[in-house]
Amino acid sequence: MESLLRWLLGFIVGAAWSSANFYFTITILKISVLRKDAAKLWALILLKFPVLYLAGFLIVISKTFPLSSLLAGLTAALITMGIAKLCTRRA
């Protein structure tokens, strides 16, 4: 039972990390393409790359969660966001 709980928590952590990474990527691209506030752009870049990626690295090397659950969460989040984007697209 404990291993199933760790797997489910790993799935959730992987999905949350993937969603945060996707959000920061989209926001950085929007700001840079639209040439908006440069200070906000640099703040997001400094938040995304060292902080988010270091957190992901620490999650993986801590071996708290099975690697398969983290990868499944990463993949499921991306697929879910893609399907949601396709379903909300206007004709």
C-alpha positions as CSV (number, residue, x, y, z in Angstrom):
1,M,0.0,0.0,0.0
2,E,2.8,2.4,0.8
3,S,4.5,1.8,-2.6
4,L,1.2,2.7,-4.3
5,L,0.9,5.9,-2.3
6,R,4.5,6.8,-3.2
7,W,3.8,6.1,-6.9
8,L,0.6,8.3,-6.8
9,L,2.4,11.1,-5.0
10,G,5.3,10.9,-7.6
11,F,2.7,11.1,-10.4
12,I,1.2,14.2,-8.9
13,V,4.7,15.8,-8.3
14,G,5.7,15.0,-11.8
15,A,2.5,16.5,-13.2
16,A,2.9,19.6,-11.1
17,W,6.5,20.1,-12.1
18,S,5.6,19.7,-15.8
19,S,2.7,22.1,-15.5
20,A,4.9,24.7,-13.8
21,N,7.6,24.3,-16.4
22,F,5.0,24.6,-19.2
23,Y,3.5,27.7,-17.6
24,F,6.9,29.4,-17.2
25,T,7.9,28.5,-20.8
26,I,4.7,29.9,-22.3
27,T,4.9,33.1,-20.2
28,I,8.5,33.7,-21.1
29,L,7.7,33.3,-24.8
30,K,4.7,35.6,-24.6
31,I,6.7,38.3,-22.9
32,S,9.7,38.0,-25.2
33,V,7.7,37.9,-28.4
34,L,5.4,40.8,-27.4
35,R,8.4,42.7,-26.1
36,K,6.9,43.5,-22.8
37,D,8.5,44.2,-19.4
38,A,12.1,43.1,-19.5
39,A,12.4,43.0,-15.7
40,K,9.5,40.5,-15.5
41,L,11.1,38.4,-18.3
42,W,14.4,38.2,-16.4
43,A,12.7,37.4,-13.1
44,L,10.8,34.5,-14.8
45,I,14.0,33.3,-16.4
46,L,15.9,33.4,-13.1
47,L,13.0,31.6,-11.4
48,K,12.5,28.9,-14.1
49,F,16.0,27.8,-14.9
50,P,17.9,27.7,-11.6
51,V,15.0,27.2,-9.2
52,L,12.6,24.9,-11.1
53,Y,15.2,22.8,-12.7
54,L,17.2,22.4,-9.4
55,A,14.0,21.4,-7.7
56,G,13.4,18.8,-10.5
57,F,16.9,17.5,-10.1
58,L,16.6,17.2,-6.4
59,I,13.3,15.4,-6.7
60,V,14.9,12.8,-9.1
61,I,18.1,12.2,-7.1
62,S,16.2,12.0,-3.7
63,K,14.6,8.7,-4.9
64,T,11.6,9.5,-2.8
65,F,9.3,8.7,-5.7
66,P,9.7,6.0,-8.3
67,L,11.2,7.4,-11.5
68,S,8.4,5.8,-13.5
69,S,5.7,7.7,-11.6
70,L,7.5,11.0,-12.2
71,L,7.8,10.3,-15.9
72,A,4.2,9.2,-16.1
73,G,3.1,12.4,-14.4
74,L,5.3,14.6,-16.7
75,T,3.8,12.9,-19.8
76,A,0.2,12.8,-18.5
77,A,0.3,16.6,-17.8
78,L,1.6,17.4,-21.2
79,I,-1.0,15.2,-22.9
80,T,-3.8,16.7,-20.8
81,M,-2.7,20.3,-21.6
82,G,-2.5,19.4,-25.3
83,I,-6.0,17.9,-25.3
84,A,-7.4,20.8,-23.3
85,K,-5.9,23.3,-25.8
86,L,-7.4,21.3,-28.7
87,C,-10.8,21.1,-27.1
88,T,-11.0,24.9,-26.3
89,R,-9.8,26.0,-29.8
90,R,-12.5,28.0,-31.6
91,A,-13.4,27.1,-35.1
